[in-house]
Amino acid sequence: MTSAQFLPGQLAARQVPTYDLPLWLGRQRNWCVVIPVINEGERIRHLLERMAIMALDHLADIIIVDGGSQDDSLNSALLSKTRVRALLVKHTGHAVGLSLAVYGLTQWFGWNIPAHGNGLWYFNPYAWQALFVLGGAAALHSQQPHAADPRPLHRQPLFMACASIAALSVPIALSWKWPALHDAFMPQWVSEQLYPISKTNLAPVRLVHFLALAYCVAKLIPTGPWVQHWLVQKVAMMGRYSLEIFCLSVVLAPLADMANALGDDRLPMQIATALAGLGLMLGLAQWLEWNKRLTSPSPTATATGVVSNA
């Protein structure tokens, strides 16, 4: 599709986001291979070396689009050896800004995606995408070297603000069990601003509460040998495939509700459906991890291929 075939305004909406261009050797071929990456480590090195062995650069220019890697997997020596023509590095801050803009517009205009039966997606992707983007940005930020704050936690304003939000949410959530108590201490004007707390559109108070909890956990839980425990590793593995796990949870949630309803919402049934869902999500993450290992060539095999084809 050429630029002349776009309607007015469409071309501007399809422009490449702001990026840095640390490598540009100019166009050489009529075709190109675009490889999006972010912290791919050894995988991208193996891929580029295999493409160099196949002399793919004789047919198409190799262009890498980096989402903000911090693992030094795309060093200049590797790019030169594997004959990469261009490296585009996307600005993480701009991606976060765009994500939050879409989230804000979704809250304002009520955007959602139609579902079967004239319904809407229960987990609105226009809203929930912000949580994933913010999580990815936080992970990238944590990998950058930065000096630890020497002040005690009670003298760190951001931590105190997050801790206050988390603490304030406890009595509010507990008061929902007793509506009369809730109405007695909750001012009417606060209720009008706070409710409804939409799960479908990830209401701002939900997002802020989650971010506050995440920040407090990151500050309060120390690192150490305990992170190597097999249970912690399994939870971390589920986090590495958070998008796939989230999609599975969307399917499991109504099934669990149906099973709980058939069991009259008894506690044993709720525990059973929760454990079953956790097991299925853990099984999916484990399968994805095994599949990733099977499709990733070993360094020994790659080195042997380089020598045999030299």
C-alpha positions as CSV (number, residue, x, y, z in Angstrom):
1,M,0.0,0.0,0.0
2,T,1.5,3.3,-1.1
3,S,1.1,6.7,0.6
4,A,-1.2,7.9,-2.2
5,Q,-3.8,5.1,-1.2
6,F,-4.3,6.4,2.3
7,L,-7.2,8.7,3.1
8,P,-6.5,12.2,4.5
9,G,-5.4,11.8,8.1
10,Q,-4.6,8.1,7.9
11,L,-1.0,8.5,6.9
12,A,-0.2,10.6,9.9
13,A,-1.7,8.0,12.2
14,R,0.5,5.3,10.7
15,Q,3.8,7.1,11.2
16,V,6.6,5.4,13.0
17,P,6.9,6.5,16.7
18,T,9.7,8.7,17.8
19,Y,13.0,6.8,17.8
20,D,16.8,7.1,17.9
21,L,18.9,5.8,15.0
22,P,22.2,4.6,16.3
23,L,22.9,2.6,13.2
24,W,21.9,3.5,9.6
25,L,23.9,2.2,6.6
26,G,21.4,3.2,4.0
27,R,19.0,1.2,1.8
28,Q,20.7,-1.6,-0.2
29,R,17.9,-4.0,-1.2
30,N,14.4,-3.8,-2.4
31,W,13.2,-5.9,0.5
32,C,13.8,-5.7,4.2
33,V,13.4,-8.0,7.3
34,V,12.2,-6.1,10.4
35,I,13.0,-7.7,13.7
36,P,11.3,-6.2,16.8
37,V,13.2,-7.0,20.0
38,I,13.5,-6.1,23.7
39,N,16.0,-7.7,26.0
40,E,16.3,-10.8,23.9
41,G,19.8,-11.7,25.1
42,E,21.4,-14.7,23.4
43,R,18.3,-15.4,21.3
44,I,18.8,-12.4,19.1
45,R,22.5,-13.2,18.7
46,H,21.8,-16.7,17.6
47,L,19.1,-15.5,15.2
48,L,21.4,-12.9,13.6
49,E,24.2,-15.4,13.3
50,R,22.0,-17.9,11.5
51,M,20.7,-15.2,9.2
52,A,24.4,-14.2,8.4
53,I,25.2,-17.9,7.6
54,M,22.2,-18.0,5.2
55,A,23.4,-14.8,3.6
56,L,20.0,-13.3,4.0
57,D,21.4,-9.8,3.7
58,H,22.0,-10.6,0.0
59,L,18.2,-10.6,-0.5
60,A,16.9,-8.1,2.0
61,D,18.1,-5.4,4.4
62,I,18.1,-6.4,8.0
63,I,16.5,-3.8,10.3
64,I,16.1,-4.2,14.1
65,V,13.5,-2.2,16.0
66,D,14.5,-2.2,19.7
67,G,11.8,-1.4,22.3
68,G,14.4,-0.3,24.8
69,S,16.7,-3.2,25.6
70,Q,19.1,-2.8,28.6
71,D,21.0,-6.2,28.3
72,D,23.6,-5.0,25.7
73,S,22.5,-7.8,23.4
74,L,22.7,-5.4,20.4
75,N,26.3,-4.2,20.7
76,S,27.9,-2.6,17.7
77,A,30.3,-5.6,17.1
78,L,27.5,-8.0,16.7
79,L,25.5,-5.7,14.4
80,S,28.6,-5.2,12.2
81,K,29.5,-8.9,12.1
82,T,26.0,-10.0,11.1
83,R,25.6,-7.2,8.6
84,V,22.6,-5.4,10.1
85,R,21.7,-2.3,8.1
86,A,19.7,-0.3,10.6
87,L,18.9,-0.2,14.3
88,L,15.9,1.8,15.6
89,V,15.6,2.4,19.3
90,K,12.1,3.3,20.5
91,H,11.7,5.8,23.3
92,T,10.1,4.0,26.3
93,G,8.7,7.3,27.7
94,H,6.8,8.0,24.5
95,A,5.3,4.5,24.5
96,V,4.1,5.0,28.1
97,G,2.7,8.4,27.2
98,L,0.7,7.0,24.3
99,S,-0.5,4.1,26.5
100,L,-1.7,6.5,29.2
101,A,-3.4,8.7,26.6
102,V,-5.4,5.8,25.2
103,Y,-6.3,4.8,28.8
104,G,-7.5,8.4,29.6
105,L,-9.5,8.6,26.4
106,T,-11.1,5.3,27.2
107,Q,-12.2,6.5,30.6
108,W,-13.6,9.7,29.1
109,F,-15.3,8.4,26.0
110,G,-16.1,4.8,27.2
111,W,-14.3,3.0,24.4
112,N,-14.5,-0.8,24.3
113,I,-14.6,-3.6,21.8
114,P,-17.9,-5.2,20.8
115,A,-18.3,-8.8,21.9
116,H,-20.8,-11.6,21.0
117,G,-24.4,-10.9,21.7
118,N,-24.2,-7.1,21.6
119,G,-22.0,-7.1,24.6
120,L,-18.6,-5.7,25.4
121,W,-15.2,-7.1,26.5
122,Y,-15.3,-7.6,30.3
123,F,-11.6,-6.7,30.5
124,N,-11.5,-3.7,28.2
125,P,-8.1,-4.0,26.3
126,Y,-8.0,-0.3,25.7
127,A,-7.9,0.3,29.5
128,W,-6.0,-2.8,30.7
129,Q,-3.2,-2.3,28.2
130,A,-1.9,0.5,30.4
131,L,-1.2,-1.9,33.2
132,F,1.0,-4.1,31.0
133,V,2.8,-1.1,29.4
134,L,3.5,0.4,32.9
135,G,4.7,-3.0,34.1
136,G,7.1,-3.3,31.1
137,A,8.4,0.3,31.6
138,A,9.0,-0.4,35.3
139,A,10.9,-3.6,34.5
140,L,13.1,-1.7,32.0
141,H,13.7,1.1,34.6
142,S,14.7,-1.4,37.3
143,Q,17.4,-2.8,35.0
144,Q,19.1,0.6,34.7
145,P,21.8,1.4,37.2
146,H,20.6,4.0,39.8
147,A,21.7,4.9,43.3
148,A,19.6,3.6,46.1
149,D,17.8,6.2,48.2
150,P,19.7,6.4,51.5
151,R,16.8,7.9,53.4
152,P,14.7,5.7,55.7
153,L,11.3,4.7,54.2
154,H,9.3,7.1,56.4
155,R,11.3,10.0,55.0
156,Q,10.6,9.0,51.3
157,P,7.6,11.0,50.1
158,L,6.7,8.6,47.3
159,F,6.7,5.6,49.6
160,M,4.7,7.3,52.2
161,A,2.1,8.4,49.6
162,C,1.8,4.8,48.3
163,A,1.7,3.3,51.8
164,S,-1.1,5.8,52.7
165,I,-3.1,4.8,49.6
166,A,-2.7,1.1,50.4
167,A,-3.6,1.6,54.1
168,L,-6.7,3.8,53.3
169,S,-8.0,1.1,50.9
170,V,-8.3,-1.5,53.7
171,P,-11.1,0.1,55.8
172,I,-12.9,1.1,52.6
173,A,-12.9,-2.4,51.2
174,L,-13.9,-3.9,54.5
175,S,-16.8,-1.5,54.9
176,W,-18.4,-3.0,51.8
177,K,-19.3,-6.0,53.9
178,W,-21.4,-3.8,56.1
179,P,-23.2,-1.2,54.0
180,A,-24.7,0.6,57.0
181,L,-21.2,1.1,58.4
182,H,-19.9,2.3,55.0
183,D,-22.7,4.8,54.6
184,A,-22.1,6.1,58.2
185,F,-18.5,7.1,57.8
186,M,-18.1,7.7,54.0
187,P,-19.0,11.2,53.0
188,Q,-21.5,11.5,50.2
189,W,-19.3,13.6,48.0
190,V,-16.5,11.1,48.3
191,S,-18.8,8.3,47.3
192,E,-20.0,10.2,44.2
193,Q,-16.3,10.7,43.1
194,L,-15.2,7.2,44.0
195,Y,-18.0,4.9,42.7
196,P,-18.5,3.0,40.6
197,I,-15.1,1.4,40.7
198,S,-15.1,-0.3,37.3
199,K,-13.2,-3.5,36.8
200,T,-14.0,-3.6,33.0
201,N,-12.4,-0.2,32.3
202,L,-9.8,-0.5,35.1
203,A,-11.0,2.6,37.0
204,P,-8.3,5.0,37.9
205,V,-8.6,4.2,41.6
206,R,-8.0,0.6,40.8
207,L,-4.9,1.4,38.7
208,V,-3.5,3.8,41.3
209,H,-4.1,1.3,44.1
210,F,-2.3,-1.5,42.2
211,L,0.7,0.7,41.4
212,A,0.8,1.8,45.1
213,L,0.8,-1.8,46.3
214,A,3.5,-2.8,43.7
215,Y,5.7,0.1,44.8
216,C,5.4,-0.8,48.5
217,V,6.1,-4.4,47.8
218,A,9.2,-3.5,45.8
219,K,10.4,-1.3,48.6
220,L,9.6,-3.6,51.5
221,I,10.5,-7.1,50.3
222,P,14.3,-7.5,50.2
223,T,16.2,-9.5,47.6
224,G,18.2,-12.5,48.6
225,P,18.5,-16.3,48.2
226,W,14.7,-16.7,48.8
227,V,14.1,-15.5,45.2
228,Q,15.7,-18.8,44.0
229,H,13.0,-20.9,45.8
230,W,11.1,-23.1,43.3
231,L,7.8,-21.5,44.2
232,V,9.1,-18.0,43.7
233,Q,10.6,-19.1,40.4
234,K,7.2,-20.5,39.2
235,V,5.5,-17.2,40.1
236,A,8.2,-15.3,38.2
237,M,7.8,-17.6,35.3
238,M,4.0,-16.8,35.2
239,G,5.0,-13.1,35.2
240,R,7.2,-13.5,32.2
241,Y,4.2,-14.7,30.2
242,S,1.8,-12.3,31.8
243,L,-0.1,-11.5,28.6
244,E,-0.8,-15.2,27.8
245,I,-1.7,-15.9,31.4
246,F,-4.1,-12.9,31.4
247,C,-5.8,-14.1,28.2
248,L,-6.3,-17.6,29.8
249,S,-7.7,-16.0,32.9
250,V,-10.3,-14.1,30.8
251,V,-11.5,-17.6,29.7
252,L,-11.3,-19.2,33.1
253,A,-13.1,-16.4,35.1
254,P,-16.6,-17.1,33.8
255,L,-16.0,-20.8,34.0
256,A,-15.1,-20.5,37.7
257,D,-18.1,-18.3,38.3
258,M,-20.4,-20.9,36.7
259,A,-18.8,-23.7,38.8
260,N,-19.1,-21.7,42.0
261,A,-22.8,-21.0,41.2
262,L,-23.4,-24.7,40.7
263,G,-21.8,-25.3,44.0
264,D,-24.0,-22.7,45.7
265,D,-20.8,-20.5,46.2
266,R,-19.6,-22.8,49.1
267,L,-16.1,-22.1,50.3
268,P,-14.7,-25.6,49.3
269,M,-16.0,-25.0,45.8
270,Q,-14.4,-21.5,45.6
271,I,-11.1,-22.9,46.9
272,A,-11.2,-25.8,44.4
273,T,-11.9,-23.5,41.4
274,A,-9.2,-21.1,42.5
275,L,-6.6,-23.9,42.8
276,A,-7.7,-25.4,39.5
277,G,-7.3,-22.0,37.8
278,L,-3.9,-21.5,39.3
279,G,-2.8,-24.9,38.2
280,L,-4.0,-24.3,34.6
281,M,-2.2,-20.9,34.5
282,L,0.9,-22.5,35.9
283,G,0.7,-25.3,33.4
284,L,0.4,-22.8,30.5
285,A,3.4,-20.8,31.7
286,Q,5.5,-24.0,32.0
287,W,4.5,-25.2,28.5
288,L,5.4,-21.8,27.1
289,E,8.8,-22.0,28.9
290,W,9.5,-25.5,27.6
291,N,8.5,-24.4,24.1
292,K,10.8,-21.4,24.3
293,R,13.7,-23.6,25.3
294,L,13.0,-26.1,22.5
295,T,12.9,-23.4,19.8
296,S,16.1,-21.6,21.0
297,P,19.2,-23.2,19.6
298,S,22.0,-24.1,22.0
299,P,25.2,-22.0,21.8
300,T,27.2,-25.1,21.0
301,A,25.0,-25.9,18.0
302,T,25.3,-22.4,16.7
303,A,29.0,-22.4,17.1
304,T,29.3,-25.7,15.2
305,G,27.2,-24.3,12.4
306,V,29.4,-21.3,12.1
307,V,32.6,-23.4,11.9
308,S,31.1,-25.9,9.4
309,N,30.0,-23.2,7.1
310,A,33.1,-21.1,7.3
